[in-house]
């Protein structure tokens, strides 16, 4: 039985979410913690089908937060899986089964979730959360960073890294838009443990790009994902600017960086032109008003 645990880091990325009635909720919003740290130390986990039990662990640092919860997030939804209102007490929520999952709560500040007889459809992100006792209809729950579990598909679907390529903007964009879009395409990777980043001239970019929320799974069980970077037309018409897309792919033992081709800005001259526009109405009336000076920018 093979189970590979990756990146044993002290992850503290709690979030706050207003939850109604504890059943189906939206994904947690990162970075909104007010001070309760929910710790899930293993953010990435691979396992082979048939492993008898895999256990996820969670802890927090506020003993007034008596309630602990586990959620299961897939592409379509995020569902409450297990609930504990006190030590040594826990319930598996329908439609999930006790025969498949066990939640343990040995202490106020600690919990674990056991997943039995792992199968590919157990692949999901498992979030631990904690909240104070309910005092009103809506209340705050704080989330950990989650553990992304992938149960590998046996057979021909071996771990494979992505092929990464950057595509230049379209010619129509470069003629008509103030910004243009570069597209990074990562394809043919399995499983879908991947992050995408952008660089300009060797420096990491932190804004003006958006990556697909989830990778798209093909009929061959391999994945693809795209990311789009918007740059100004001035940046693009500068051949000294070098753009590159980088991915971090978790191959079962470590995170591997795989980069795209480097794409350079193109030759182009930014020119400012001026024309004088004569007001014909004034001209017909014999007006001596000076023509209007209009300035505009062109790229050639």
SULTA-V7482 format. One record per residue. N is the residue number from 1. PSI is psi in degrees with one decimal (none if undefined). Layout:
n:N psi:PSI
n:N psi:PSI
This chain:
n:1 psi:127.3
n:2 psi:123.5
n:3 psi:121.1
n:4 psi:120.9
n:5 psi:129.4
n:6 psi:153.8
n:7 psi:67.0
n:8 psi:76.7
n:9 psi:156.5
n:10 psi:84.5
n:11 psi:124.9
n:12 psi:84.9
n:13 psi:63.6
n:14 psi:163.8
n:15 psi:163.0
n:16 psi:143.3
n:17 psi:133.0
n:18 psi:121.0
n:19 psi:139.7
n:20 psi:117.7
n:21 psi:9.1
n:22 psi:14.2
n:23 psi:-76.6
n:24 psi:132.5
n:25 psi:168.4
n:26 psi:162.2
n:27 psi:148.0
n:28 psi:149.1
n:29 psi:123.0
n:30 psi:148.9
n:31 psi:18.1
n:32 psi:22.6
n:33 psi:143.2
n:34 psi:13.0
n:35 psi:-10.4
n:36 psi:118.0
n:37 psi:119.3
n:38 psi:119.6
n:39 psi:119.5
n:40 psi:108.0
n:41 psi:-18.0
n:42 psi:99.5
n:43 psi:-22.8
n:44 psi:133.6
n:45 psi:126.3
n:46 psi:147.0
n:47 psi:154.3
n:48 psi:147.4
n:49 psi:144.4
n:50 psi:-8.1
n:51 psi:131.3
n:52 psi:-46.9
n:53 psi:137.0
n:54 psi:134.4
n:55 psi:128.2
n:56 psi:139.6
n:57 psi:151.2
n:58 psi:147.7
n:59 psi:159.6
n:60 psi:-179.5
n:61 psi:23.4
n:62 psi:108.2
n:63 psi:2.7
n:64 psi:-8.2
n:65 psi:83.8
n:66 psi:-31.2
n:67 psi:129.8
n:68 psi:147.4
n:69 psi:155.5
n:70 psi:134.8
n:71 psi:151.0
n:72 psi:120.0
n:73 psi:123.2
n:74 psi:-176.2
n:75 psi:-30.9
n:76 psi:-19.9
n:77 psi:168.4
n:78 psi:117.8
n:79 psi:143.4
n:80 psi:126.8
n:81 psi:-44.2
n:82 psi:152.8
n:83 psi:136.5
n:84 psi:125.1
n:85 psi:-6.4
n:86 psi:174.0
n:87 psi:145.2
n:88 psi:29.6
n:89 psi:127.7
n:90 psi:151.8
n:91 psi:134.5
n:92 psi:125.9
n:93 psi:137.6
n:94 psi:146.9
n:95 psi:8.5
n:96 psi:154.6
n:97 psi:144.7
n:98 psi:-28.6
n:99 psi:-18.9
n:100 psi:-37.0
n:101 psi:146.3
n:102 psi:125.6
n:103 psi:130.0
n:104 psi:144.3
n:105 psi:76.2
n:106 psi:-26.2
n:107 psi:163.5
n:108 psi:-36.4
n:109 psi:1.8
n:110 psi:148.1
n:111 psi:159.7
n:112 psi:157.2
n:113 psi:121.4
n:114 psi:133.1
n:115 psi:123.7
n:116 psi:152.6
n:117 psi:65.3
n:118 psi:135.6
n:119 psi:160.9
n:120 psi:-32.6
n:121 psi:0.5
n:122 psi:-5.8
n:123 psi:125.1
n:124 psi:177.2
n:125 psi:126.7
n:126 psi:118.0
n:127 psi:135.5
n:128 psi:144.3
n:129 psi:161.9
n:130 psi:151.1
n:131 psi:161.3
n:132 psi:169.1
n:133 psi:146.2
n:134 psi:129.5
n:135 psi:-8.4
n:136 psi:179.2
n:137 psi:-39.1
n:138 psi:145.5
n:139 psi:167.0
n:140 psi:137.1
n:141 psi:140.4
n:142 psi:134.1
n:143 psi:147.9
n:144 psi:-177.8
n:145 psi:-11.8
n:146 psi:155.3
n:147 psi:118.6
n:148 psi:110.6
n:149 psi:128.3
n:150 psi:119.6
n:151 psi:112.7
n:152 psi:143.1
n:153 psi:125.5
n:154 psi:162.4
n:155 psi:-131.6
n:156 psi:-0.9
n:157 psi:66.5
n:158 psi:162.7
n:159 psi:128.6
n:160 psi:134.4
n:161 psi:164.5
n:162 psi:156.4
n:163 psi:127.3
n:164 psi:132.3
n:165 psi:144.2
n:166 psi:132.6
n:167 psi:138.4
n:168 psi:166.5
n:169 psi:158.9
n:170 psi:154.5
n:171 psi:-31.4
n:172 psi:-41.6
n:173 psi:-43.0
n:174 psi:-15.9
n:175 psi:-25.4
n:176 psi:-14.1
n:177 psi:155.0
n:178 psi:-25.7
n:179 psi:153.1
n:180 psi:163.1
n:181 psi:125.4
n:182 psi:138.6
n:183 psi:126.3
n:184 psi:128.9
n:185 psi:119.0
n:186 psi:125.9
n:187 psi:164.0
n:188 psi:41.5
n:189 psi:153.2
n:190 psi:132.4
n:191 psi:-162.1
n:192 psi:37.2
n:193 psi:91.4
n:194 psi:146.1
n:195 psi:148.4
n:196 psi:136.5
n:197 psi:163.7
n:198 psi:148.2
n:199 psi:145.8
n:200 psi:121.7
n:201 psi:38.3
n:202 psi:-1.8
n:203 psi:137.4
n:204 psi:138.3
n:205 psi:145.8
n:206 psi:-3.4
n:207 psi:174.4
n:208 psi:21.2
n:209 psi:154.8
n:210 psi:133.0
n:211 psi:146.2
n:212 psi:142.5
n:213 psi:-37.4
n:214 psi:152.8
n:215 psi:148.5
n:216 psi:127.7
n:217 psi:127.7
n:218 psi:176.4
n:219 psi:-19.4
n:220 psi:10.9
n:221 psi:6.2
n:222 psi:160.5
n:223 psi:160.4
n:224 psi:154.2
n:225 psi:149.2
n:226 psi:154.4
n:227 psi:140.4
n:228 psi:126.5
n:229 psi:128.6
n:230 psi:125.7
n:231 psi:153.7
n:232 psi:158.3
n:233 psi:-30.8
n:234 psi:-42.0
n:235 psi:-39.9
n:236 psi:-37.6
n:237 psi:47.3
n:238 psi:102.6
n:239 psi:-11.9
n:240 psi:-15.1
n:241 psi:127.1
n:242 psi:124.4
n:243 psi:140.7
n:244 psi:143.4
n:245 psi:137.6
n:246 psi:143.2
n:247 psi:151.0
n:248 psi:113.4
n:249 psi:131.2
n:250 psi:110.6
n:251 psi:11.6
n:252 psi:-17.9
n:253 psi:-29.8
n:254 psi:169.9
n:255 psi:125.3
n:256 psi:128.3
n:257 psi:129.3
n:258 psi:124.0
n:259 psi:157.3
n:260 psi:-179.5
n:261 psi:156.1
n:262 psi:133.1
n:263 psi:131.7
n:264 psi:152.0
n:265 psi:160.4
n:266 psi:160.0
n:267 psi:136.4
n:268 psi:147.2
n:269 psi:130.8
n:270 psi:115.9
n:271 psi:143.8
n:272 psi:124.4
n:273 psi:152.2
n:274 psi:141.6
n:275 psi:155.0
n:276 psi:126.2
n:277 psi:116.2
n:278 psi:126.8
n:279 psi:109.4
n:280 psi:-34.2
n:281 psi:-44.4
n:282 psi:-35.5
n:283 psi:-40.5
n:284 psi:-24.4
n:285 psi:5.8
n:286 psi:20.7
n:287 psi:147.0
n:288 psi:16.6
n:289 psi:136.5
n:290 psi:148.2
n:291 psi:152.7
n:292 psi:134.0
n:293 psi:120.3
n:294 psi:128.1
n:295 psi:144.9
n:296 psi:162.8
n:297 psi:142.4
n:298 psi:155.4
n:299 psi:134.2
n:300 psi:none
